[in-house]
Amino acid sequence: MNYSLHIYKCIHYIDAHLYDKVSLHHLAKFTGLSASYLSLAFKQEMNETVTSYIQRKKSY
């Protein structure tokens, strides 16, 4: 899959810190984007929210 750099960074950060407290606001700060823009971009590229992505990954 071909994700934007910001979404790619989020995915790898989430995967590396899956059982730490990861929030949308933390990811926004990490990527330098606003939380609202990151939320929209993540949903558009991943077809799910940041929260649902984290929950799905934890359920594996």
PDB file with one MODEL, atoms N, CA, C and O in Angstrom:
MODEL        1
ATOM      1  N   MET A   1       0.832  -1.179   0.000  1.00  0.00           N
ATOM      2  CA  MET A   1       0.000   0.000   0.000  1.00  0.00           C
ATOM      3  C   MET A   1       0.877   1.243   0.000  1.00  0.00           C
ATOM      4  O   MET A   1       1.976   1.242   0.555  1.00  0.00           O
ATOM      5  N   ASN A   2       0.396   2.268  -0.607  1.00  0.00           N
ATOM      6  CA  ASN A   2       1.159   3.496  -0.743  1.00  0.00           C
ATOM      7  C   ASN A   2       0.535   4.599   0.118  1.00  0.00           C
ATOM      8  O   ASN A   2      -0.371   5.303  -0.326  1.00  0.00           O
ATOM      9  N   TYR A   3       1.018   4.740   1.331  1.00  0.00           N
ATOM     10  CA  TYR A   3       0.489   5.741   2.250  1.00  0.00           C
ATOM     11  C   TYR A   3       1.333   7.002   2.186  1.00  0.00           C
ATOM     12  O   TYR A   3       2.502   6.965   1.803  1.00  0.00           O
ATOM     13  N   SER A   4       0.730   8.113   2.565  1.00  0.00           N
ATOM     14  CA  SER A   4       1.503   9.345   2.670  1.00  0.00           C
ATOM     15  C   SER A   4       2.529   9.178   3.794  1.00  0.00           C
ATOM     16  O   SER A   4       2.386   8.314   4.659  1.00  0.00           O
ATOM     17  N   LEU A   5       3.540  10.000   3.764  1.00  0.00           N
ATOM     18  CA  LEU A   5       4.609   9.909   4.760  1.00  0.00           C
ATOM     19  C   LEU A   5       4.075  10.054   6.182  1.00  0.00           C
ATOM     20  O   LEU A   5       4.506   9.328   7.078  1.00  0.00           O
ATOM     21  N   HIS A   6       3.151  10.975   6.398  1.00  0.00           N
ATOM     22  CA  HIS A   6       2.613  11.188   7.746  1.00  0.00           C
ATOM     23  C   HIS A   6       1.849   9.961   8.241  1.00  0.00           C
ATOM     24  O   HIS A   6       1.990   9.571   9.400  1.00  0.00           O
ATOM     25  N   ILE A   7       1.056   9.361   7.389  1.00  0.00           N
ATOM     26  CA  ILE A   7       0.286   8.180   7.787  1.00  0.00           C
ATOM     27  C   ILE A   7       1.226   7.003   8.000  1.00  0.00           C
ATOM     28  O   ILE A   7       1.042   6.227   8.938  1.00  0.00           O
ATOM     29  N   TYR A   8       2.217   6.861   7.152  1.00  0.00           N
ATOM     30  CA  TYR A   8       3.228   5.816   7.295  1.00  0.00           C
ATOM     31  C   TYR A   8       3.927   5.935   8.654  1.00  0.00           C
ATOM     32  O   TYR A   8       4.118   4.939   9.351  1.00  0.00           O
ATOM     33  N   LYS A   9       4.305   7.163   9.018  1.00  0.00           N
ATOM     34  CA  LYS A   9       4.950   7.387  10.312  1.00  0.00           C
ATOM     35  C   LYS A   9       4.013   7.018  11.462  1.00  0.00           C
ATOM     36  O   LYS A   9       4.444   6.422  12.449  1.00  0.00           O
ATOM     37  N   CYS A  10       2.743   7.369  11.334  1.00  0.00           N
ATOM     38  CA  CYS A  10       1.761   7.036  12.375  1.00  0.00           C
ATOM     39  C   CYS A  10       1.620   5.531  12.540  1.00  0.00           C
ATOM     40  O   CYS A  10       1.633   5.020  13.660  1.00  0.00           O
ATOM     41  N   ILE A  11       1.487   4.832  11.438  1.00  0.00           N
ATOM     42  CA  ILE A  11       1.321   3.375  11.478  1.00  0.00           C
ATOM     43  C   ILE A  11       2.502   2.730  12.184  1.00  0.00           C
ATOM     44  O   ILE A  11       2.325   1.878  13.055  1.00  0.00           O
ATOM     45  N   HIS A  12       3.700   3.138  11.808  1.00  0.00           N
ATOM     46  CA  HIS A  12       4.885   2.542  12.423  1.00  0.00           C
ATOM     47  C   HIS A  12       5.027   2.938  13.892  1.00  0.00           C
ATOM     48  O   HIS A  12       5.470   2.131  14.709  1.00  0.00           O
ATOM     49  N   TYR A  13       4.660   4.152  14.226  1.00  0.00           N
ATOM     50  CA  TYR A  13       4.706   4.576  15.623  1.00  0.00           C
ATOM     51  C   TYR A  13       3.704   3.771  16.453  1.00  0.00           C
ATOM     52  O   TYR A  13       4.031   3.281  17.534  1.00  0.00           O
ATOM     53  N   ILE A  14       2.496   3.642  15.940  1.00  0.00           N
ATOM     54  CA  ILE A  14       1.462   2.878  16.649  1.00  0.00           C
ATOM     55  C   ILE A  14       1.913   1.437  16.833  1.00  0.00           C
ATOM     56  O   ILE A  14       1.808   0.887  17.929  1.00  0.00           O
ATOM     57  N   ASP A  15       2.414   0.824  15.767  1.00  0.00           N
ATOM     58  CA  ASP A  15       2.846  -0.571  15.849  1.00  0.00           C
ATOM     59  C   ASP A  15       3.986  -0.757  16.850  1.00  0.00           C
ATOM     60  O   ASP A  15       4.041  -1.773  17.543  1.00  0.00           O
ATOM     61  N   ALA A  16       4.883   0.206  16.928  1.00  0.00           N
ATOM     62  CA  ALA A  16       6.015   0.113  17.850  1.00  0.00           C
ATOM     63  C   ALA A  16       5.627   0.410  19.293  1.00  0.00           C
ATOM     64  O   ALA A  16       6.312  -0.023  20.219  1.00  0.00           O
ATOM     65  N   HIS A  17       4.537   1.143  19.493  1.00  0.00           N
ATOM     66  CA  HIS A  17       4.110   1.550  20.832  1.00  0.00           C
ATOM     67  C   HIS A  17       2.681   1.093  21.118  1.00  0.00           C
ATOM     68  O   HIS A  17       1.931   1.778  21.812  1.00  0.00           O
ATOM     69  N   LEU A  18       2.318  -0.048  20.587  1.00  0.00           N
ATOM     70  CA  LEU A  18       0.933  -0.502  20.621  1.00  0.00           C
ATOM     71  C   LEU A  18       0.352  -0.556  22.030  1.00  0.00           C
ATOM     72  O   LEU A  18      -0.818  -0.226  22.226  1.00  0.00           O
ATOM     73  N   TYR A  19       1.137  -0.959  22.996  1.00  0.00           N
ATOM     74  CA  TYR A  19       0.601  -1.103  24.353  1.00  0.00           C
ATOM     75  C   TYR A  19       0.953   0.075  25.259  1.00  0.00           C
ATOM     76  O   TYR A  19       0.713   0.029  26.466  1.00  0.00           O
ATOM     77  N   ASP A  20       1.519   1.122  24.678  1.00  0.00           N
ATOM     78  CA  ASP A  20       1.698   2.386  25.388  1.00  0.00           C
ATOM     79  C   ASP A  20       0.437   3.212  25.161  1.00  0.00           C
ATOM     80  O   ASP A  20      -0.418   2.841  24.357  1.00  0.00           O
ATOM     81  N   LYS A  21       0.326   4.312  25.857  1.00  0.00           N
ATOM     82  CA  LYS A  21      -0.823   5.187  25.646  1.00  0.00           C
ATOM     83  C   LYS A  21      -0.546   6.052  24.416  1.00  0.00           C
ATOM     84  O   LYS A  21       0.250   6.989  24.471  1.00  0.00           O
ATOM     85  N   VAL A  22      -1.206   5.729  23.321  1.00  0.00           N
ATOM     86  CA  VAL A  22      -1.054   6.473  22.070  1.00  0.00           C
ATOM     87  C   VAL A  22      -2.376   7.173  21.791  1.00  0.00           C
ATOM     88  O   VAL A  22      -3.427   6.535  21.733  1.00  0.00           O
ATOM     89  N   SER A  23      -2.316   8.477  21.621  1.00  0.00           N
ATOM     90  CA  SER A  23      -3.535   9.237  21.342  1.00  0.00           C
ATOM     91  C   SER A  23      -3.397   9.979  20.016  1.00  0.00           C
ATOM     92  O   SER A  23      -2.296  10.154  19.495  1.00  0.00           O
ATOM     93  N   LEU A  24      -4.513  10.399  19.497  1.00  0.00           N
ATOM     94  CA  LEU A  24      -4.522  11.189  18.272  1.00  0.00           C
ATOM     95  C   LEU A  24      -3.702  12.461  18.464  1.00  0.00           C
ATOM     96  O   LEU A  24      -2.957  12.859  17.568  1.00  0.00           O
ATOM     97  N   HIS A  25      -3.832  13.095  19.615  1.00  0.00           N
ATOM     98  CA  HIS A  25      -3.093  14.338  19.873  1.00  0.00           C
ATOM     99  C   HIS A  25      -1.585  14.089  19.938  1.00  0.00           C
ATOM    100  O   HIS A  25      -0.794  14.916  19.486  1.00  0.00           O
ATOM    101  N   HIS A  26      -1.198  12.954  20.497  1.00  0.00           N
ATOM    102  CA  HIS A  26       0.221  12.604  20.536  1.00  0.00           C
ATOM    103  C   HIS A  26       0.741  12.367  19.118  1.00  0.00           C
ATOM    104  O   HIS A  26       1.823  12.838  18.766  1.00  0.00           O
ATOM    105  N   LEU A  27      -0.024  11.642  18.307  1.00  0.00           N
ATOM    106  CA  LEU A  27       0.383  11.385  16.924  1.00  0.00           C
ATOM    107  C   LEU A  27       0.442  12.679  16.117  1.00  0.00           C
ATOM    108  O   LEU A  27       1.321  12.845  15.270  1.00  0.00           O
ATOM    109  N   ALA A  28      -0.477  13.583  16.373  1.00  0.00           N
ATOM    110  CA  ALA A  28      -0.479  14.866  15.671  1.00  0.00           C
ATOM    111  C   ALA A  28       0.794  15.645  16.000  1.00  0.00           C
ATOM    112  O   ALA A  28       1.428  16.218  15.114  1.00  0.00           O
ATOM    113  N   LYS A  29       1.154  15.657  17.264  1.00  0.00           N
ATOM    114  CA  LYS A  29       2.380  16.341  17.678  1.00  0.00           C
ATOM    115  C   LYS A  29       3.600  15.664  17.050  1.00  0.00           C
ATOM    116  O   LYS A  29       4.526  16.340  16.603  1.00  0.00           O
ATOM    117  N   PHE A  30       3.597  14.338  17.017  1.00  0.00           N
ATOM    118  CA  PHE A  30       4.687  13.550  16.444  1.00  0.00           C
ATOM    119  C   PHE A  30       4.872  13.851  14.956  1.00  0.00           C
ATOM    120  O   PHE A  30       6.002  13.928  14.476  1.00  0.00           O
ATOM    121  N   THR A  31       3.773  14.020  14.228  1.00  0.00           N
ATOM    122  CA  THR A  31       3.840  14.255  12.782  1.00  0.00           C
ATOM    123  C   THR A  31       3.885  15.728  12.409  1.00  0.00           C
ATOM    124  O   THR A  31       4.218  16.067  11.274  1.00  0.00           O
ATOM    125  N   GLY A  32       3.553  16.610  13.351  1.00  0.00           N
ATOM    126  CA  GLY A  32       3.534  18.033  13.062  1.00  0.00           C
ATOM    127  C   GLY A  32       2.258  18.501  12.388  1.00  0.00           C
ATOM    128  O   GLY A  32       2.206  19.606  11.848  1.00  0.00           O
ATOM    129  N   LEU A  33       1.229  17.664  12.416  1.00  0.00           N
ATOM    130  CA  LEU A  33      -0.065  18.008  11.829  1.00  0.00           C
ATOM    131  C   LEU A  33      -1.051  18.356  12.931  1.00  0.00           C
ATOM    132  O   LEU A  33      -0.832  18.018  14.094  1.00  0.00           O
ATOM    133  N   SER A  34      -2.124  19.021  12.574  1.00  0.00           N
ATOM    134  CA  SER A  34      -3.182  19.247  13.561  1.00  0.00           C
ATOM    135  C   SER A  34      -3.919  17.929  13.777  1.00  0.00           C
ATOM    136  O   SER A  34      -3.948  17.075  12.891  1.00  0.00           O
ATOM    137  N   ALA A  35      -4.505  17.769  14.938  1.00  0.00           N
ATOM    138  CA  ALA A  35      -5.239  16.539  15.248  1.00  0.00           C
ATOM    139  C   ALA A  35      -6.406  16.341  14.287  1.00  0.00           C
ATOM    140  O   ALA A  35      -6.664  15.221  13.847  1.00  0.00           O
ATOM    141  N   SER A  36      -7.106  17.411  13.962  1.00  0.00           N
ATOM    142  CA  SER A  36      -8.262  17.274  13.067  1.00  0.00           C
ATOM    143  C   SER A  36      -7.835  16.875  11.658  1.00  0.00           C
ATOM    144  O   SER A  36      -8.487  16.043  11.027  1.00  0.00           O
ATOM    145  N   TYR A  37      -6.748  17.459  11.161  1.00  0.00           N
ATOM    146  CA  TYR A  37      -6.274  17.095   9.821  1.00  0.00           C
ATOM    147  C   TYR A  37      -5.764  15.660   9.802  1.00  0.00           C
ATOM    148  O   TYR A  37      -6.061  14.907   8.876  1.00  0.00           O
ATOM    149  N   LEU A  38      -5.000  15.280  10.818  1.00  0.00           N
ATOM    150  CA  LEU A  38      -4.479  13.918  10.880  1.00  0.00           C
ATOM    151  C   LEU A  38      -5.617  12.911  10.952  1.00  0.00           C
ATOM    152  O   LEU A  38      -5.573  11.873  10.292  1.00  0.00           O
ATOM    153  N   SER A  39      -6.622  13.209  11.741  1.00  0.00           N
ATOM    154  CA  SER A  39      -7.780  12.324  11.857  1.00  0.00           C
ATOM    155  C   SER A  39      -8.440  12.120  10.497  1.00  0.00           C
ATOM    156  O   SER A  39      -8.755  10.991  10.120  1.00  0.00           O
ATOM    157  N   LEU A  40      -8.646  13.191   9.777  1.00  0.00           N
ATOM    158  CA  LEU A  40      -9.267  13.121   8.456  1.00  0.00           C
ATOM    159  C   LEU A  40      -8.382  12.362   7.466  1.00  0.00           C
ATOM    160  O   LEU A  40      -8.867  11.496   6.738  1.00  0.00           O
ATOM    161  N   ALA A  41      -7.100  12.680   7.437  1.00  0.00           N
ATOM    162  CA  ALA A  41      -6.173  12.028   6.509  1.00  0.00           C
ATOM    163  C   ALA A  41      -6.053  10.538   6.808  1.00  0.00           C
ATOM    164  O   ALA A  41      -6.036   9.719   5.889  1.00  0.00           O
ATOM    165  N   PHE A  42      -5.969  10.184   8.085  1.00  0.00           N
ATOM    166  CA  PHE A  42      -5.857   8.779   8.472  1.00  0.00           C
ATOM    167  C   PHE A  42      -7.103   8.020   8.028  1.00  0.00           C
ATOM    168  O   PHE A  42      -7.001   6.932   7.462  1.00  0.00           O
ATOM    169  N   LYS A  43      -8.257   8.583   8.280  1.00  0.00           N
ATOM    170  CA  LYS A  43      -9.529   7.952   7.901  1.00  0.00           C
ATOM    171  C   LYS A  43      -9.612   7.779   6.383  1.00  0.00           C
ATOM    172  O   LYS A  43     -10.052   6.732   5.909  1.00  0.00           O
ATOM    173  N   GLN A  44      -9.202   8.776   5.627  1.00  0.00           N
ATOM    174  CA  GLN A  44      -9.255   8.697   4.169  1.00  0.00           C
ATOM    175  C   GLN A  44      -8.304   7.640   3.623  1.00  0.00           C
ATOM    176  O   GLN A  44      -8.656   6.912   2.695  1.00  0.00           O
ATOM    177  N   GLU A  45      -7.117   7.548   4.180  1.00  0.00           N
ATOM    178  CA  GLU A  45      -6.121   6.612   3.664  1.00  0.00           C
ATOM    179  C   GLU A  45      -6.297   5.194   4.197  1.00  0.00           C
ATOM    180  O   GLU A  45      -6.026   4.226   3.487  1.00  0.00           O
ATOM    181  N   MET A  46      -6.745   5.070   5.434  1.00  0.00           N
ATOM    182  CA  MET A  46      -6.825   3.755   6.074  1.00  0.00           C
ATOM    183  C   MET A  46      -8.242   3.191   6.117  1.00  0.00           C
ATOM    184  O   MET A  46      -8.434   2.020   6.445  1.00  0.00           O
ATOM    185  N   ASN A  47      -9.220   4.006   5.793  1.00  0.00           N
ATOM    186  CA  ASN A  47     -10.633   3.601   5.854  1.00  0.00           C
ATOM    187  C   ASN A  47     -11.071   3.202   7.256  1.00  0.00           C
ATOM    188  O   ASN A  47     -11.996   2.407   7.418  1.00  0.00           O
ATOM    189  N   GLU A  48     -10.416   3.745   8.258  1.00  0.00           N
ATOM    190  CA  GLU A  48     -10.805   3.565   9.656  1.00  0.00           C
ATOM    191  C   GLU A  48     -10.159   4.670  10.474  1.00  0.00           C
ATOM    192  O   GLU A  48      -9.201   5.305  10.032  1.00  0.00           O
ATOM    193  N   THR A  49     -10.680   4.889  11.650  1.00  0.00           N
ATOM    194  CA  THR A  49     -10.135   5.931  12.514  1.00  0.00           C
ATOM    195  C   THR A  49      -8.853   5.449  13.186  1.00  0.00           C
ATOM    196  O   THR A  49      -8.546   4.257  13.184  1.00  0.00           O
ATOM    197  N   VAL A  50      -8.122   6.382  13.754  1.00  0.00           N
ATOM    198  CA  VAL A  50      -6.912   6.034  14.499  1.00  0.00           C
ATOM    199  C   VAL A  50      -7.270   5.081  15.634  1.00  0.00           C
ATOM    200  O   VAL A  50      -6.594   4.072  15.836  1.00  0.00           O
ATOM    201  N   THR A  51      -8.319   5.395  16.367  1.00  0.00           N
ATOM    202  CA  THR A  51      -8.739   4.562  17.500  1.00  0.00           C
ATOM    203  C   THR A  51      -9.105   3.155  17.054  1.00  0.00           C
ATOM    204  O   THR A  51      -8.701   2.183  17.692  1.00  0.00           O
ATOM    205  N   SER A  52      -9.856   3.028  15.980  1.00  0.00           N
ATOM    206  CA  SER A  52     -10.245   1.691  15.520  1.00  0.00           C
ATOM    207  C   SER A  52      -9.032   0.924  15.007  1.00  0.00           C
ATOM    208  O   SER A  52      -8.967  -0.296  15.159  1.00  0.00           O
ATOM    209  N   TYR A  53      -8.069   1.620  14.400  1.00  0.00           N
ATOM    210  CA  TYR A  53      -6.840   0.962  13.954  1.00  0.00           C
ATOM    211  C   TYR A  53      -6.089   0.392  15.157  1.00  0.00           C
ATOM    212  O   TYR A  53      -5.653  -0.758  15.133  1.00  0.00           O
ATOM    213  N   ILE A  54      -5.942   1.195  16.202  1.00  0.00           N
ATOM    214  CA  ILE A  54      -5.241   0.742  17.402  1.00  0.00           C
ATOM    215  C   ILE A  54      -5.969  -0.446  18.029  1.00  0.00           C
ATOM    216  O   ILE A  54      -5.333  -1.435  18.394  1.00  0.00           O
ATOM    217  N   GLN A  55      -7.277  -0.360  18.156  1.00  0.00           N
ATOM    218  CA  GLN A  55      -8.053  -1.458  18.741  1.00  0.00           C
ATOM    219  C   GLN A  55      -7.933  -2.729  17.908  1.00  0.00           C
ATOM    220  O   GLN A  55      -7.804  -3.824  18.456  1.00  0.00           O
ATOM    221  N   ARG A  56      -7.975  -2.587  16.591  1.00  0.00           N
ATOM    222  CA  ARG A  56      -7.862  -3.757  15.711  1.00  0.00           C
ATOM    223  C   ARG A  56      -6.489  -4.400  15.850  1.00  0.00           C
ATOM    224  O   ARG A  56      -6.386  -5.625  15.910  1.00  0.00           O
ATOM    225  N   LYS A  57      -5.442  -3.597  15.903  1.00  0.00           N
ATOM    226  CA  LYS A  57      -4.091  -4.135  16.047  1.00  0.00           C
ATOM    227  C   LYS A  57      -3.915  -4.835  17.398  1.00  0.00           C
ATOM    228  O   LYS A  57      -3.236  -5.859  17.481  1.00  0.00           O
ATOM    229  N   LYS A  58      -4.519  -4.291  18.448  1.00  0.00           N
ATOM    230  CA  LYS A  58      -4.422  -4.913  19.769  1.00  0.00           C
ATOM    231  C   LYS A  58      -5.163  -6.238  19.832  1.00  0.00           C
ATOM    232  O   LYS A  58      -4.826  -7.099  20.646  1.00  0.00           O
ATOM    233  N   SER A  59      -6.159  -6.411  18.990  1.00  0.00           N
ATOM    234  CA  SER A  59      -6.963  -7.636  19.043  1.00  0.00           C
ATOM    235  C   SER A  59      -6.279  -8.825  18.373  1.00  0.00           C
ATOM    236  O   SER A  59      -6.758  -9.954  18.481  1.00  0.00           O
ATOM    237  N   TYR A  60      -5.160  -8.581  17.679  1.00  0.00           N
ATOM    238  CA  TYR A  60      -4.449  -9.690  17.020  1.00  0.00           C
ATOM    239  C   TYR A  60      -3.840 -10.586  18.031  1.00  0.00           C
ATOM    240  O   TYR A  60      -3.201 -11.576  17.674  1.00  0.00           O
TER     241      TYR A  60
ENDMDL
END
